[in-house]
Amino acid sequence: MSKGPLSSIAQIVDARSKRISSYDRAGGNGDCVHIPAGDTFTLAEIEGAGVVKHIWITMSSRDELLRRNLVLRMYWDGQEHPSVESPIGEFFGQGWGMKYIFISLPLAAAPAGGNALVCYFPMPFGKGAKITVENQGQHPVDSFYYYVDYEEHESISDDMGRFHAWYNQELTQPESDSGDIENEWTVFGDFANNTTDKNNYVFCQPEGKGHFVGVNYYVNSPSPIWYGEGDDMFLVDGQSWPGSAHGTGTEDYFNQSWCPDEHYCHPYFGTARAPGRLNDSPRFGWLGRTHVYRFHLEDPIRFSKSLRASIEHGHANCLTLDLASVAYWYQTLPSKPFPALASVVDRKPRAEIGVVDVHRQRHDWRKAKGGGKLYGTERDEEVR
C-alpha cells in the first residue's frame, strides 16, 4: 500500500546519516571540482548497504549544451553496467541542453534560473553504490558542485528495489495505415486504426520484477498541429495489445486535457515548458519544444517479469516528432543492460522551426499550387 511523503518522517530508524560533497578539503572556499573534456568523475563510491536520499548539483561551463553532453550514471551492488544512464539535464528535468525552472516532488531544477539540480528519489543498495558523470563535450566543466546525502544501514530489506532511469530519443516518422501522411486531426482523410504498439515510441522496457514510477517526456514538434493524440500503452509481463493499462491520449496520460500549451507544475505531473502559440488562436500552435512529466508515486505500474511502456506519436503514429524521455523505475537485480546511448553528435538538439522556415514552406506551397493570388487557407478545389 502506498504511503504519503510524510507518512514515515516520525519513525526512528537505526541508520547513520552521511554526506559526500565537493567541499574544499583544504578548508577554503574552492568547493567545486573541475572536469576536463572527455573525463569521467566519480561523485560517490560507497561500500556496504544504504540508501541515497538526496542529490544536489550545480555547474558552470562554456559548453552551451552541457546538460546534454554531461552523462550521469549510477551503479548498484557491484553490477558492471549502469542502472541509471542519462544526460544530466534530461534526468533532472531540463530538455535540449536548456536551463529552466522545473518543479516536482522527486526532481527539481531550482533557482537561480534552473541552475540547481535536485533529486529526492530514494536509491537503496545492499552491496555498494557508485555515481559518476562523464563529460562528453568539447569544453571542460569549470565548476561542478555537488552533495550526495545518504544513510548507512546494516542491511537493506530484500523487498527494496534498485532505482533505475533510462534516457531514450527518436526522430519518429508517419507509420500508420495511412502511409507517409501526417494525418493528424483527419486533415487528409479518415483516421487509421491502430491495434498494436509496434510503431510506438518506447520510453521504458525493463526485465525483472519491479514497478514503474514516472517519466519526463520531451517533445520537439516541427508542426503547429497538436502532437498529443497518441495513446499511452503499458504491456505488463509480455501481454499482447491492448495490455492492462491503455490510455486515451497524451495529455490525458499526463493528467491534463484539451491540448494544453501552458505552464503547470503539480508535484506529480505537469508541463514544465510550453512553446506558446504562433498567434492568439486557441486551436493553433504547438510548434516547438514542450516538456511534460508524470510521476506514479501513488499509482506505480507493477510488473513481475517485464514491462513495455510506450506512446503513439500522434494518433496511430502519424507524426514526425523529435522525442526524448527519461523513465524512472525500481526493480530487482540483475537488470538488463541499456541499449547504447546515442552519441553526443546524435544527441545535439534539432533546431526549432522558426518564422523563416514557415515562410519558406509557404513559398514552396504557393509554387506547388501554381502561384497567383493564394492566401494560404485555400483547399485544393478552390485553387485555380
PAPA-940975 format. One record per residue: z, y, x of N, C-alpha, C, CB in turn. Coordinates in steps of 0.1 Angstrom, whole numbers, plus 5000, padded with zeros to 4 digits. Glycine has a CB too. Layout:
ZYXZYXZYXZYX/...
END
This chain:
500049885009500050005000500050125009501250004990/499150225006499050345014500250435012497750415011/500650505023501750595023501250735026502850555032/501950835021501550975024501951015038502251065014/501451125043501551165057503051185061500751285060/503951225051505251255055506251135051505751385048/505751025046506550925040507450855050505650815034/507150855063507950785073508550885083507150685080/508551015080508951105090510451095093508551245086/511251055083512651045084513150915091513351065071/512250815092512650685098512950695113511450585095/514050645117514450645131513750525137515950625132/512950555148512150455155512650435169510650495155/512750305173513150275187511950285196513850135188/511650405201510550435209510850545219509250465201/510050565229510150675238508950765237510350625253/509150895235508150995234507651045248508551105225/506351035251505851075264504651165262505650955272/504251235273503051315272502351315286503451465269/501051305286500251325297499451445295499251195300/499451545304498751665302498151715315499651775296/497451825315496751885326497651985333495451945322/498951985331499752095337499652095352501252065333/499852215358499752235372500952155379499852385375/500552055387501551975394502352055404500951855400/501852165409502552255419503452355412501452325427/503552355399504452445392503852575389505652465400/502552595392501852725389501252725375500752745400/500252815374499652835361498252775361499652985357/497852695370496552635370496552505362496052605385/496752525350497052405341495752335336497952445329/494752315344493552255339492952175351492552365334/491952095347491152025357489752065357491351865355/489052035368487652065369486851935369487352145383/485751925361485051805360483551835364485051745346/483151795376481851815381480751745372481651775395/479551795373478451735365478251595371477151815367/478151495361477951355365479251285367477151345377/480451345367481651275369482351225356482651365377/483151125358483951075347485451105351483750925344/486151165341487551195344488451115334487851355342/489551065340490450985331491651075327491050865339/491751095314492751185309494151105309492451225294/494050975305495250895304494950755307495850915289/495850685314495850545316497250495315495150505330/497550425305498850385301499050235301499250445287/500150185306500450045306501350015295501050005320/501349885291502249835281501749865267503549895283/502749875258502549895244502950035239503249785235/502250085229502550215224501550265214502650315235/501650395210500750455201500450595205501450455186/499250625207498850765209498950835196497350775215/499750945196500051015183499251155182501551045183/498851215193498251345192497451375205499351455190/496251435203495451475214495051625211494151385216/495151705222494651845221493851865233495851945220/492651935232491751965243491152105241490651855244/491052175252490152295252489452305265490952425249/488352365266487552355278486552475278486752225278/486052505290485052605292484052555302485752735296/482752605301481752565309480552655307481352415308/479652665316478352735314477352655306477652775327/477652525304476852435296476952475281477252295298/475852525276475852565262475852445252474552645259/475552325257475652205249476752115254474352135250/477852175259478952095265479451995255480052195269/479552035242480151945232479251825229480452025219/477951835232477051715231476951645244475651765226/477251705255476951645268478251585274476451755278/479351615269480651555273480951435264481851665274/481051315270481251195262482651145263480251085266/483251135251484651085250484650935248485451155239/485450855256485650715254487050675254484850635265/487450575247488750515246488750365247489550565234/489650305254489750165256491150115253489350125271/491250005246492549945243492649805248492749945227/493849775253494349635256493449565266494349555243/492849645275492049595286490649555282492749475291/490249575270488849545267487849635275488549575251/486849565281486049635291485149735284485149535298/484649715272483749815266484649905256482649745257/484250025254485050115247485150085232484550255249/486250125226486450125212486050255206487850085208/486050365214485650495209484550545219486850595209/483450585214482350645223481650745214481350535228/481750875218481050985211481051105219481851005198/479951185217480051325222481351395217478851415218/481951465225483351515222483251615210483951585234/482251685208482151785197482051705184480951865198/481151615183481051535170482251455167479851445171/482951405177484251335174485251425167484851275187/485451545173486451625168486051715156486951725178/484751705152484251775140483451905143485451815132/482651905153481752015156480351955160482252105167/479351985152478051925154477152015163477351905141/476051945169474952015175475352095188474252105165/476452065194476952145205477552275202475852165215/477752305189478252435184479752435184477652455170/480252555183481652585181481852645168482252665193/482752585159483152655147484452585142481952635136/485052655133486352615128486152485119487052725119/486952385121486952265112488352225109486252145120/488652205096490052175092490052045084490552295083/490851945088491051825081492451775085489951715083/492951675078494251625082494251545095494751525071/493351455098493451385111492751455122492851255109/491751545120491051615130490851765127489651545132/490751845138490551985136489952045148491952055133/489252155146488752245156489352385153487152255157/490352425161491252535157490952665165492752495160/491552775160491352905168491852885182492153015161/491252975191490253085187488853025186490353195197/488253055174486853025172486452885173486053095182/487352785171487052645172487152595186485652625166/487752665195487852625209488952515211488252735217/489852495202490952395204490552275195492352455199/490452155202490052035196491351945194488951955204/491551905182492851835179492651705171493751935170/493451605175493351475168494751425165492551375176/494951385152496251325148496051175144496851405137/494851115146494750975143495750895151493250925145/496550805146497450725154496550615160498550665146/496850585173496050495181496950385188495150565191/497250275181498150175187497450095198498650085176/498250045207497749955218498949865222497150035230/498549745225499549645229499649615244499349525221/498549635251498449595265497749705273497849455267/498049825270497449935278496350015271496849875290/496250135275495250225269494650315280495950315259/493350355278492650435287491750535280491850355298/491750665283490950765277490250845288491850865268/488950855286488150915296487151015290487350815305/486651105298485451195294484451185305485951335291/483151175302482151175312481251295310481251045311/481051375320480251495320478851455323480751605330/478051445312476651405314475751535314476151315302/476251645314475451775315475151805329476251885309/474451915331473951965344474952065350472552015343/475952105343476852205348478252145348476852335339/479152195357480552145357481352195345481252185370/482352125341483352175332484352255341484052065323/484352385340485152465349486652455346484752615348/486952445333488352435329488452335318488952575325/489252235320489452125310491052115309488751995313/491552155297492952145294493152035284493552285289/494351965285494551855275495951815274493651735279/496351765263497651695260497251555254498551775250/497951455259497851325252499351285249497151215260/499751305237501151265233501151125228501751365223/502151045233502150905228503650855228501350815237/503850745222505050675222504950545229505550645207/506050515237506150375243506950285234506750385257/506450165232507150075224507349945232506450045210/508349865228508449735235507349645231509849665230/506849655219505649575214505149645202506049425211/503949605198503249655186503049545177501849725190/503249565164503149465154501749405153503549525140/501649285150500349215150499449275139500549065148/499949345129499149395118498649535121499949395105/498849585133498349715137496949705143499249785147/495949765135494549765140494349865152493649795129/493349845159492949935170491950035165492449855182/492150165169491350275165489950265171492050405168/488950285163487550285167486850405162486850155163/485850455169484950565165483650545172485550705168/482550565164481250535169480250655164480650405164/479550705174478550805172477250745170478550915183/476450785160475050745158474250865155474950635147/472950855158471950965154470650895151471851065165/469850965143468550915139467651025133468650795130/466451035137465451115130464751025120464451185140/465151035108464550945097463150985094465450945085/462550905086461250935081461150875066460150875090/460150925058460050865045459650715046458950945037/460450635039460350485040460450425026461350425049/460150495015460250445002458950374997460650554992/458950324985457750264979456650374977458150204966/457050494978456050604976455250624988456750734972/455550554999454850575011455250695019453350585009/454450745027454750855036454750995028453850865048/455550995018455551115009457051155008454951094995/457351285010458751325008458951374994459051445018/459051264985459051284971460451304966458451164964/461151404971462451434965462351514953463351504975/463251494943463251564930461951544923463451714932/461251434925460051394919458951504920460251364904/458951574931457951684933456551624932458251754946/456351504937454951444938454751324929454651414952/455651304919455451194911456851124908454551084917/456851014901458050944897458850894909457750824888/460150884908460950834918460650684921462450854915/460750644933460750504937462150444934460250474951/462150314931463450244930463750184944463350134920/465050174947465550124959466550024957466050234969/466249894959467249784956467549714969466649684946/467749794980468149744993468749855001466949675000/469449815012469949925021469149915034471449905023/468049845034467349815047466949945054466049735043/466450045047466050165054467050275054464750215047/468250245050469250355050469650395064470550305043/470250515065470950555078472250485079471050715078/472450405089473750335091474650415099473450195098/475950425094476950505102478150425106477350625093/478250295101479350215106478950065104480650245098/479049985115478649845114479549755123477149835117/480849755120481749675129481749525125483149725129/482249445134482549305131484049275135481549205139/484749205126486149175128486849205115486649265139/488149215116488949245104489549385105490049135102/489449465095490049595096489749685083489449665108/489749815085489449905074488850035079490749935066/487850085072487150205075487950325069485650195068/488050425077488850545073488150675073490050555082/486850685076486150805074484950835082487150915076/484350945080483150985087482951135087481850915081/482451185099481851315100480351295099482351395113/479651375091478251355088477551485090478051295074/476551485099475851605103474451595100476051625119/473951685091472551685086471851805091472551675071/470751795098469851905101468551875093469451915116/468351955082467251935073466152035076467751965059/464951975078463752065081463052115068462751985089/463652085057463052135044464152205036462552005036/463752305028464752375019465052295007464152505015/464452175005464852094993466152024995463651994989/466851984985468151924986468051784993468751904972/468851765003468751645011469651535006469251685025/470451564996471551474993471451384981472751554992/470251344976470151254965470451104970468751254959/470651084983470850954988472150894984470650945003/472250764980473450694977474150634989473150584967/475450634989476250564999476350424995477650635002/476350335005476450185002477350125012475050125002/478350045008479249965016479149825013480650015015/478549745023478449605021479549535030477049555025/480449465023481649405030481449255032482849435021/481749215044481749075048480449005045482848995041/479249065048477949005046477449005032478048865051/477949095023477449095010476049145009478349195002/475349094999473949144997474049264988473149034990/472949344987472949464979473149424964471549534980/473949504957474449644960475849644966474449714947/476449534969477749534975478849574966477649624987/480049584972481249604963481549754962482449534970/480849844969481149984968479850064969482150034978/479150094958477850154958478050294951476850074950/477550404958477750534952476550584945478050624963/476650714941475650784932474950904938476350824919/475350934951474651054957475551104968474451164947/474851174978475551214990476751304987474551284999/476551404979477651504976478751434968477051624968/478351334960479351254953480251174962478651164943/479651114972480451044982481451134989479550964992/480951254992481851354999482651434990480951445008/482851384978483851444968483451584963485251444973/482051614963481651734959480551714948480951824971/479851814943478951804932477951904931479751794919/476851874925475751964922475152044934476252064911/474751964944474052024956474752144962472652064951/475952124967476752234973476152284986478152194975/476352414988476052475001477052595003474552535000/478252555005479352645007480452585015479852704993/481252665022482352605029483452565020482852705040/484052445023485152395015485852295024484752335001/487152325028487852235037489152185030488152305050/489052065025490251985020490751905031489851905007/492051865031492551775042491751645043493951745040/491151595032490551465032489051475032490951385020/488451585028486951595026486551745026486551525013/485251765027484751905026483451925033485751995031/483052055033481852105041482352205051480852165031/482252165064482752245075481752345079483152165087/480452315076479452415080478252395069478852385094/477852515064476752515055475752625059477252535040/474452595059473452695064473252815055472152635066/473552815042473352925033471952915028473553055040/471652995018470352995011469353085018470553044997/468053045016466953135021466853265012465653055022/467253245000467353364991468453344982465953384983/468553424971469653414962469553314951469953544956/468453234951468253134940469253024942466853084940/469952974932470952864933470252734934471852864921/468852724934468152604935467252604947467452574922/467552684957466652694968467352714981465652814966/467152624991467552655004468652565010468052785004/468452445013469352365021468752335034469652225013/467952435039467352425052468352445063466152525053/468352355073469252385085470352285086469752515084/471452325092472552235097473752245087472952275111/474052125082475152105073476052005079474752075059/477352025079478351925083479351905072479151975096/479351775067480251735056481151625062479551685044/482251595056483151495061483951435049484151555071/484351305051485251245042486151145049484551175030/487451155047488451065053489050975042489451135061/489050845043489550755034491050715037488750615033/491850825038493250805042494050745030493850935046/493650765018494350705007493550585001494550804996/492350565005491450464999490550395010490550524988/491250345020490450275031489550165025491350225042/488450145031487550035027487749915037486050075027/488349805031488849695039487749585040490149645033/487749525052486849415055487549305063485549465062/487149185061487749075068486849015079488048955058/485549035078484648985088483649095093483848865082/483249175084482249275089482149385078480849215092/481449495082481149605073479849665077482249715073/479049695067477849775069477849895060476449685067/478150015065478250135058477050215061479550215061/476350255050475050335052474850425040473850235053/473850515042473550615031472050635032474350745034/471450655020470050685019469750835024469550675004/468650845031468250985035467251035024467550985049/467851105014467051135002467051014993465651185006/466651034980466650924971465550824976466250964957/465950694977465050584981464550614995463950564972/465350685003464950715017463650785019464950585025/463450895011462150955011462051085020461851004997/463151115027463151235035463151215050464251325031/462551305057462751325072464051415073461551385079/465051355080466251435083466651395097467351395073/467251495104467851475117469351455115467551605127/469751325115471051295112471951245124471051175101/473151285123474151235133475451205126474351335145/476351125131477551085125478551035135477350995113/479851045131480850965138481750905127481751065147/481750765128482550685118483850655125481850565114/484950635117486250605122486850485115487250735121/487350395122487950275115488950215124486850175111/489750115119490750035126490349885124492150055121/490449815135490149675134490849595145488549655135/490749455143491249365153490349365166491449225148/490849325177490149305189489949155191490849365201/488849115198487849205204486849255194487049125215/486349375197485349435188484049425196485649595186/482949425188481649415194481249545202480549375184/480549535213480049655220479149735211479349615232/479249865212478349955205476949945211478850105206/475949985203474550005208474650105219473550035197/473650105228473650205238473650345233472350185247/474450435238474550575234473250645237475750645241/472750725228471550795230471650885243471150885218/470550895250470650965263470951115261469250955271/471351185271471651325270470351405266472151375283/469251355270467951425266467751405251466751375274/467951275246467651245232468751315223467651095230/469951335229471051405221470851555220472351375227/469851615227469651755226469351795212468551805236/470051885205469751915191468351965189470752005186/467751925179466451985175466752125169465751905164/465752215172465952355167465852355152464852445173/466552455146466452465132465152535128467652555127/464652505116463452565111463752715108462952495098/462952805114463152945112462153015103463253015125/462153145102461253215093459853205099461753365092/459653205112458353205117457753065114458353225133/458552955115458052825112457552815097459152715115/458352875089458052875074456752955072459152935066/456553065079455353145077454153065082455453275084/454252995093453152915099452752805089453552855112/453852745083453552635073452752695061454852575069/453152815057452452885046451052915050453153015042/450752955062449452975067448552855067449453035082/449152735071448452615071448152575056449152505078/449052595047448852565033447752645027450152585025/447752775030446652865025445252815030446953005029/445252775043443952725048443552595041444052705063/444552505039444152385032443752405018445452295032/444152515012443752544998442452634997444852604990/441852665008440652735009440852885010439952714997/442052935011442353075013442153155000441453135024/442053285001441953374990443253424984441153294979/443253454972444453514965445453404962444053594953/446153354971447153254970448553314972446953134979/449453294962450753354963451753254969451253404950/451653124965452453024970453152934960453553084978/453052974947453652894936452552824929454452984927/451352834933450252774925450252614927448852824930/449952544916449752404916448352374920450152334902/448052254924446652214928445652254917446552074931/445952234905444952254894444752404892445452194881/445652494897445452634895444652704906446852694894/444552634917443852684929442352684926444252614942/441652794928440252794926439552804939439852924917/
END
